Amino acid sequence: MNIAFSPCPNDTFVFHAWTHGLIPGAPELNVTYADIDITNNWAAKSEGPEVMKISYAALPWLLSDYKLLPCGGALGRGCGPLVLTGSSRGETSNPSSLAGKRVAVPSERSTAYLLFRLWAARNVPGGIGEIVVMPFHEIMPAVRDGHIDAGLVIHEARFTYPSYGLSMLIDLGSWWESDTGLPIPLGAIIAKRSLDTAAIAGWIRASVDYAWTHPEASQSYIMTHAQELSPDVAEAHIDLYVNAFTADLGEDGYAAITALLGRAAEEGLVPGFDLSLLR
């Protein structure tokens, strides 16, 4: 079976057991490690592998071909994307400073982007000037070096941005949680509807359970794919993004996804779709 997910520690932690043949009855995996912006576009064109990690924000484009699985993804609290600016520019606490400015984002089909646009619509008079899409690992250097006015960052950037001399303008996760009371829907696991999606979800849950039961087993695999991170940062990344929602979305998880995509559709940020397809 073909699968694509990112080389980030949370994904390699979750899928370590399955990729290493440790889940009884699960098929062998052919893994492609890809940035989420790549998988988002693969899925939208129906060109991707049978199972993929994508952003929840990409779901409206692909639910006719792929089914959202109830496990393996990333939702949570206190783990949202950040908007960063250069600390020397006097922009560290005033959202209106982004009016007319250039802001780098990791993808236009990402939860981070939807949260940013929903927040900016309420807090940036006159609107953002230009959205520039770039790989997430290039965003902080671009802000630091003055090529971009602000950057929307995800993943381990939550822990490393001070080392670039940057300041946080807004934690969009905290804003979302305060506004809705719901967790933040970040990364989803999807599978082709033509497959036995219930079986695939079972294998993923078994891989998650194995990871939690044997956390030391995946360390070498994780660090091989996250060589730019220290072991402490990788561990913090896993602790933040792998949680109860990874094992099962539950009612709060589905409510969060519905709220995010429903609001985004109302704002014209994603195409309208049948929300019942989320289950």
Disulfide bonds with the S-S distance in Angstrom:
none
